[in-house]
Amino acid sequence: MSKTTTTRYDVAEHLRTPEEMAAYLDACLEEAEGDAAFIAKALGDIARAKGMAQVARDAGLSRESLYKALSGERSPDFDTILKVVKALGLKLHAEATRGRLRGPTSRSGSRTAKRRAA
């Protein structure tokens, strides 16, 4: 019987285009369920695909601090996330979730009704 050898999968090796990087980040944002360290790790994967040293320069951070921030072992400051996203040439996207957010009309209407009742 022949011996099977495996290698560790590294997603950074497969993120070749800006579109692939954006799709990967979008999928990770969808799956994160509030886990900021998970998002940081995803940004780290993208940064490694682009080149950590260049991303660090573009974000105005040291390479070492960028590695630490995007290791997935901790949640970096949101300011750092914004710098890295910009350095990667990506944008964050917000979308309303169905049934979870109330529109401004319903909130202000309820306050007005409370004031009238008082």
LOZABA-113068 format. One record per residue (C-alpha): x, y, z; residue in three letters. Coordinates in pm, whole numbers, plus 32768, in hexadecimal, padded with zeros to 4 digits. Layout:
LOZABA-113068
XYZALA...
//
This chain:
LOZABA-113068
800080008000MET808781577FA6SER80A6826780A6LYS7FCB839C8079THR806484EA80CDTHR7F94861C810CTHR7FEA8788811ETHR7F48889381EDARG7E3F8959812FTYR7E888ACD811FASP7D6B8B9E8098VAL7E5D8CBE8055ALA7EF38BF27F39GLU7DA18BEF7E8DHIS7D448D5F7EAELEU7DD18DE57D69ARG7CEB8EFD7CF9THR7C4690217DADPRO7AF48F857D5DGLU7B588E3B7E02GLU7BD78EF87F32MET7A958FC17F4DALA79BF8E867F27ALA7A8B8DD68035TYR7A658EFB8128LEU78F18F1180DCASP78C58D9D8124ALA79898DBD8269CYS78B98EE982D7LEU77838E188297GLU78058CEF835FGLU78AC8DAC847FALA77748DD48557GLU78108EF2861BGLY796B8E56863FASP7A598F7A8602ALA7B8D8E9B861EALA7B048DC58502PHE7AE78EFB8426ILE7C468F67848BALA7CCA8E108423LYS7C178E2C82D3ALA7CB78F81829CLEU7E048EE282F8GLY7DD18DD881EDASP7D8E8EE680EAILE7EB78FB58162ALA7F9D8E87813FARG7F1A8E527FDEALA7F6C8FBC7F86LYS80B28FC78046GLY80BC901D81B7MET81D99119819CALA812891E48090GLN7FDA91DD8146VAL8087924C8287ALA8129937381D2ARG7FE193D5812AASP7F2793BF8277ALA803294868331GLY807D9366841FLEU81B3929C846CSER81BB914183D6ARG81D290A78531GLU80A3916185B6SER7FE09103847DLEU80328F9284B0TYR7FC18FAA861BLYS7E82906785C8ALA7E1C8F7384B6LEU7E888E2E855CSER7D268DD685C5GLY7D978DB0872DGLU7D088EFF8795ARG7C1890088719SER7CCD9138868FPRO7C4D929B86B5ASP7B4C930085B4PHE7C3894178549ASP7D38930E84E9THR7C319249842AILE7BD2937F8362LEU7D3E93CA830ELYS7D7A9265829CVAL7C3C925381CCVAL7CA19396811DLYS7E07931980E9ALA7D7B91DA804ELEU7CAE92A67F58GLY7B6892217FE3LEU7A2A92BE806ELYS794A924D8187LEU77DE922D8128HIS76AC92578204ALA755D91BC81B9GLU741C91C38281ALA73B29075830ETHR7248901582EAARG717490278422GLY728F9092850AARG72A2920A84DCLEU718A930484FCARG716C942A8415GLY718D958E849APRO701895CA846ETHR6FB394BA8560SER70AB952E8669ARG7055969F8657SER6EE4964A8645GLY6EF795858787SER6FAB96A28837ARG6EA3979787C0THR6D8F96B3883CALA6E39969A8990LYS6E59981489A8ARG6CEB98448950ARG6C8297498A59ALA6D4A97FA8B66ALA
//
